[in-house]
Amino acid sequence: MEAIVNGKTIQLSEAGWLENLDEWSEELAVEISKNENIPELTQEHWDIINLAREYFAENGSVCEPRNFSKLMKEKYGKDRSSQKYIYSLFPTGLIKCANKIAGLPRPKGCS
């Protein structure tokens, strides 16, 4: 699978995960989100994407959903921290959808 962004072909896995993490860009995130049936990335989407990327940059791994909810609560409050809220924005959740759009590596055991 591949995505074309600004005339450049970027390789994705068969499941749509970014092969070379250094190639991630906001433009690529928009293309990946279309494959995930998210027609538009709102500021709420970007808040989650950016927080997931920050966590990865600081810790070298993706954040597990329960801890991510805690981070969301600290930064954005209770109304924007539940798994239900995250699933309302990313239909297959943090791990399978938000992290994929954020250009993070596929966690073990995740399809």
C-alpha angles and dihedrals in degrees: 000000000000142000127213115218123174090344093307122117113226121194120233128181120254088266092050101258118145111257097201110037091199090067094065118123136160088255090055090049089058091052094048091048090059089058087052092055094252105131096190135019110223127194088266090058091048091051089059094041092050094046091050090050092047091051091049092048091051099040107026092232139072117266117250114239099252093052091043090056088054091051091049091050092051093049104033107016136249096300092063101040109072125104087237090059093048092048090050088063100032109036096204094040139243099310102043100033117017094043091047091053089045089059094243124147120272109259117235112272093022118121 
